[in-house]
Amino acid sequence: LMVVSSRSFCRALCPLGALMALTSRISLLQLQTDGEKCTRCMKCVRVCPTEAREVPDAPGRKEATTECVMCLDCVKKCPEPEALFARLGNKTIMSSGVSKPAEKTAQEVQDSA
């Protein structure tokens, strides 16, 4: 099966994959792209382990196919600040290009104790 395409089993035969495809349409967790901030660099598409990510070019086009497993690698790898984000209901839970707070060094931890 792998000769035909990558992830052939997951796409055609896996019962869990079929269930996920059905429920992904009504999921509370959704990807969203800000069309004005997205530079179409395609890093999100290249990093997608399921090859489900699509860059929306037109209003109303889906962010990803039903094969998306919401690993959010696309959001993590997007270099543009707030161009791509994940929403849970109406709340943004992750946004692209936002730097993480620096971890404290051993000295800073010791000083604060």
C-alpha positions in Angstrom: 0.0 0.0 0.0 2.8 2.4 0.7 3.9 2.3 -2.9 0.7 4.0 -4.0 0.9 7.0 -1.6 2.2 7.8 1.9 -0.1 6.9 4.8 -2.2 4.7 2.4 -3.4 2.5 5.3 -4.5 5.5 7.4 -6.3 7.0 4.4 -8.1 4.0 3.1 -8.3 1.2 5.7 -7.9 2.4 9.3 -11.2 2.5 11.2 -9.8 5.1 13.6 -8.8 7.3 10.7 -12.4 7.1 9.4 -13.8 8.0 12.8 -11.4 11.0 13.1 -12.3 12.2 9.6 -16.0 12.2 10.6 -15.5 14.0 13.9 -13.0 16.6 12.6 -15.7 18.5 10.9 -17.5 19.3 14.2 -14.4 19.6 16.4 -14.1 22.6 18.8 -10.4 22.8 18.1 -9.9 24.7 14.8 -7.0 26.2 12.8 -7.3 29.7 11.5 -5.1 31.7 9.2 -4.9 35.5 9.1 -4.7 36.1 5.3 -3.1 39.5 5.7 -0.3 38.2 8.0 0.4 34.9 6.1 3.2 35.2 3.6 2.5 31.9 1.9 6.0 30.6 2.8 4.5 27.0 3.0 6.4 26.0 6.1 3.2 24.9 7.7 2.4 22.6 4.7 5.9 21.1 4.7 6.0 20.3 8.4 2.5 18.6 8.4 3.0 14.8 9.3 -0.3 13.8 7.7 0.0 16.0 4.6 -3.4 17.5 5.6 -2.4 21.2 5.9 -3.6 23.6 3.1 -2.8 27.3 2.9 -6.2 29.0 2.3 -6.0 31.3 -0.7 -9.7 32.1 -0.8 -12.2 33.1 1.8 -14.0 30.0 3.1 -11.4 27.5 2.0 -10.6 25.0 4.8 -7.3 25.2 6.7 -6.7 21.4 6.6 -8.3 18.3 5.2 -10.3 15.9 7.4 -7.0 13.9 7.8 -5.6 16.6 10.2 -4.8 15.2 13.6 -4.4 18.6 15.2 -0.8 18.1 16.3 -0.4 21.8 15.8 3.1 21.4 14.3 2.0 23.9 11.6 1.3 26.6 14.2 4.6 25.9 16.0 6.7 26.2 12.8 5.0 29.2 11.3 7.5 32.1 11.4 4.9 34.9 11.0 3.6 36.4 14.3 -0.1 35.6 14.7 -0.5 34.5 11.1 -1.7 31.0 12.1 -3.5 30.1 15.3 -5.4 27.4 17.0 -8.8 28.1 18.6 -10.7 26.1 21.1 -14.2 27.4 20.7 -13.9 31.2 20.7 -10.5 31.2 22.6 -7.1 31.3 20.9 -5.0 28.7 22.6 -1.8 28.9 20.4 -0.5 31.4 18.0 2.3 31.3 15.5 5.5 33.3 15.8 5.0 34.1 19.5 8.1 33.5 21.4 8.0 31.4 24.6 9.1 32.8 27.8 12.8 32.1 28.5 13.4 29.4 31.0 15.1 30.5 34.2 18.8 29.7 34.5 20.0 27.7 37.5 21.4 30.9 39.1 18.0 32.7 38.7 16.2 29.8 40.4 18.7 29.8 43.2 18.4 33.6 43.7 14.6 33.5 43.8 14.6 30.8 46.5 
